[in-house]
Amino acid sequence: MTIRVFWDVDTQVDFILPGGKLYVDGAESIVANLAALTGFAHDHGVRIVASSDNHDPTDDEFSDAPDFAETFPPHCLRGTPGQARIPETALRDVLVVEPEDPSASVLERLRDHAGDILFHKHYFDVFTNPNVEPVVHALGVDEVVLYGVALDVCNRYAVEGLLSRYPQIEVTVVTDAVRAIDEENRDDLLGDWQRRGVSLARTAEVVR
């Protein structure tokens, strides 16, 4: 049996909504598709594996002179409204996994858990949460359908992390449910992934 998960990257208020601390231009235009993917997953028993920035003011990602590639202005600070996920991508029966959680404890909690999973992270690369790799391995994932923001930062690290660590996993990026900081280069990035074996699909194809 194929184990398929939807991988929701950082669909948080500070990124998605105008006025957010690190708003990705045009991200509100994909909200309807994000809602459709979330609803489809919950209606059809597809587990959502999600990530969310969960920052402290001292995190290494923050800079007073950000380059918007490796460093960024403060955003998604723990406990602030901007750190929350948008209502359209609310998770169900969620297991929250912190970077500081001992892996043995996480895997024990995962054993009897059938709901969604949320990885908190202090850096844009989700794999800096050391529990991501053991959880993906424990789930026995065969296929990942990935969407969210930002395509050229957090999505990029998630996709390329999956490609490098799990060549056996089929990765699909939902092209009308992602948004880049630099939209002009999105086709180059998607084309590179496609040449490396990533499939591209639209929301309507995924939820059909």
C-alpha positions in Angstrom: 0.0 0.0 0.0 1.3 3.4 -0.9 1.8 5.8 2.0 0.9 9.3 0.8 1.1 12.4 2.8 0.4 16.1 2.1 3.3 18.3 3.1 2.1 21.8 4.1 5.0 24.3 4.3 4.5 27.3 6.6 1.0 28.4 5.8 1.1 31.0 8.5 -0.4 34.4 8.9 2.9 36.3 8.8 3.6 34.8 5.3 0.2 34.4 3.8 -1.8 37.5 4.7 -1.1 41.1 3.6 0.3 43.0 6.6 2.1 39.9 7.8 5.6 40.4 9.1 7.1 38.6 6.2 4.3 38.6 3.7 5.0 36.7 0.5 3.6 38.9 -2.3 0.4 37.4 -3.7 0.2 34.6 -1.2 -3.4 35.3 -0.4 -4.2 34.3 -4.0 -3.5 30.6 -3.2 -5.6 30.4 0.0 -8.6 28.8 -1.8 -6.3 26.1 -3.2 -4.7 25.6 0.2 -8.2 25.2 1.7 -9.1 22.7 -1.0 -6.0 20.6 -0.4 -6.5 20.6 3.4 -10.2 19.7 3.1 -9.4 16.9 0.6 -6.8 15.4 2.9 -9.1 15.5 5.9 -12.0 14.1 4.0 -10.0 11.2 2.5 -7.8 10.1 5.3 -4.6 11.6 4.0 -2.3 12.6 6.8 -0.9 16.2 6.6 2.7 16.6 7.6 3.2 20.4 8.2 5.9 22.8 9.2 5.6 26.1 11.0 8.2 28.7 11.9 8.2 29.1 15.7 10.8 31.7 16.4 12.5 33.3 19.3 13.9 36.9 18.9 17.4 35.5 19.1 17.1 32.9 16.3 20.0 32.9 13.8 17.7 33.5 10.9 17.0 37.1 12.0 19.0 40.1 11.0 18.8 43.9 11.2 20.1 43.9 7.6 18.5 40.8 6.1 19.5 39.5 2.7 16.2 37.7 2.2 18.1 34.5 1.2 19.8 33.4 4.4 18.6 36.0 6.8 15.2 37.7 7.3 13.5 40.3 9.5 11.7 39.0 12.6 8.5 37.0 11.9 6.4 34.2 13.3 7.5 34.9 16.8 6.2 32.4 19.3 2.9 33.4 20.8 2.1 36.2 18.3 -0.9 36.2 16.0 1.4 36.0 13.0 2.9 32.7 14.1 -0.5 31.0 13.8 -1.6 29.0 10.8 -4.3 30.5 8.7 -7.8 29.0 9.4 -8.0 27.4 6.0 -5.0 25.1 6.8 -6.0 24.2 10.3 -4.7 20.8 11.3 -6.7 18.0 13.0 -5.7 15.8 15.9 -2.2 17.3 15.6 1.0 16.0 17.0 3.3 18.9 17.6 7.0 18.1 17.3 9.5 20.5 18.7 13.2 20.5 17.6 14.1 20.0 21.3 11.9 16.9 21.7 13.8 13.6 22.3 13.4 11.4 19.2 12.6 8.4 21.3 9.7 10.2 22.9 8.4 11.5 19.6 8.4 8.1 18.0 6.6 6.7 21.1 3.9 9.4 20.7 3.7 8.7 17.0 3.1 5.0 17.4 -0.6 5.5 18.4 -1.2 8.7 16.5 -3.3 8.8 13.4 -3.8 12.5 12.9 -1.7 15.3 11.4 1.9 16.1 12.4 3.3 19.6 12.8 7.1 20.2 12.9 8.0 23.5 14.6 11.3 25.0 13.5 13.6 27.9 14.4 15.2 28.1 10.9 13.8 28.0 7.4 15.1 24.5 6.7 12.6 22.0 8.2 15.3 19.4 8.5 17.0 21.5 11.2 14.3 19.9 13.4 16.2 16.7 14.1 12.9 14.8 14.5 11.9 15.1 10.8 14.0 12.4 9.5 13.1 9.7 12.1 9.4 10.6 11.8 9.4 10.4 7.9 11.2 7.0 8.2 8.8 5.7 10.8 5.8 6.7 8.7 7.1 4.7 5.7 6.2 7.5 3.3 6.2 6.6 -0.4 4.7 9.9 -1.8 4.8 13.5 -0.7 2.4 16.2 -2.2 3.9 19.5 -1.2 2.6 23.1 -1.1 2.9 26.3 0.8 5.3 29.2 1.1 7.8 30.4 0.2 8.7 28.4 -2.8 12.2 29.6 -3.1 13.1 29.4 0.6 11.3 27.0 2.9 9.7 24.9 0.2 13.1 24.7 -1.6 14.8 23.3 1.5 11.9 20.8 2.1 11.9 19.6 -1.5 15.7 19.3 -1.8 15.9 17.8 1.7 13.5 15.1 0.6 15.3 14.5 -2.7 18.7 14.1 -1.0 17.6 12.0 1.9 14.8 9.9 0.4 15.4 9.3 -3.3 12.8 6.5 -3.1 10.0 9.0 -2.2 7.9 10.5 -5.0 7.6 14.2 -4.6 4.9 16.3 -6.2 4.8 20.1 -6.0 1.3 21.7 -6.3 2.2 24.6 -8.6 -0.9 26.7 -8.0 -0.7 26.3 -4.2 2.8 27.7 -3.8 4.1 31.3 -4.0 7.7 32.5 -4.2 9.4 35.6 -2.8 11.0 36.0 -6.3 8.2 34.9 -8.6 10.3 35.7 -11.7 12.5 32.7 -11.0 9.8 30.2 -10.0 9.8 28.5 -13.4 13.6 27.9 -13.3 13.3 26.4 -9.8 10.4 24.2 -10.7 12.1 23.1 -14.0 15.2 22.1 -12.1 13.2 20.0 -9.7 11.3 18.4 -12.6 14.6 17.4 -14.2 15.5 15.8 -10.9 12.3 13.7 -10.8 9.8 15.9 -9.0 6.3 15.9 -10.5 4.3 19.1 -10.9 0.5 19.2 -10.5 -2.3 21.6 -10.0 -4.7 21.6 -7.1 -7.6 20.3 -9.3 -5.5 17.3 -10.4 -4.6 16.4 -6.8 -8.1 16.6 -5.4 -9.8 15.0 -8.4 
